[in-house]
Amino acid sequence: MSKTITLRLPADLLQWLEEESRVTGLPKGRLVREQLEQLRTKKARQPFLDLAGSVEGSHQLSLKKGFEA
């Protein structure tokens, strides 16, 4: 089921949305939904995890001197 929301946009953002809608031929609502979906997907993906395992070197890189096991 679809729900309706009211959204107040600053003039510059509304102008961009209207222009984007005109150029692409897509409704403004669809453009907004697509951008929200992209943001949701991006946040759920946690891009910082792309760096996991990319550091090379000693396995003790994070240890401070004097605190080594």
N, C-alpha and C positions, 0 to 999 in steps of 0.2 A: 504494500500500500504506500502511496506517495503522500508526503506532507508538504505543505506550503509554508515558506518563511518570507518575512519582509526584511529587506536589506537596504540600509542607507549607505550610499557610496559617495565619496568625495567627487567633485566635478571632473577632475582629471582621470580618475579610475573609470567613471561612467563613460567618459568620452572614449577611452581606450576600448572598453567593452563594446560599445556601440560600433566603433570602427572595425573591431575584430569580427563582430557579428556580420557586418555588411560585407567585409572582404571574403570571409569564409563561407557565408551563406548559412551559418549555423545559428540557431536561436541563442539569445543571451543566457537563458537558463541552462542550456546544455554546456556552454562554455564554462560557466561557473561550476557546474557539477563535475566536469572533467578536471578542472583545476583542483577542486576539493579532493577528488579521488586520487590525483597524483600526489598531493600532499600527504594524504592518509597512507598511501603505499610507501612513500619515501620515509615517513616516520616509522612505520612498522618494520622496514628493512634494516634500520640502524646502520647507516653507512660507515660508522666508525669501525664496525666489525670487519670491513674490507681490509683494514690494516693488520688484523690479528695474524701473528706468525710471520710478519714481513721483516722483523728486526733480526739481524744476524749478530752473532757475537757470543760472549760468555753467557751461560745461563744465570749468572749472578750479577747481571748488569744493574738490577734494581737495588742491590744491597749497598748500604752506606758503609764506608770504611769504618772499621772498628766494630761492626755488627755482623761480621761474617761467621758462618756456622762452622 
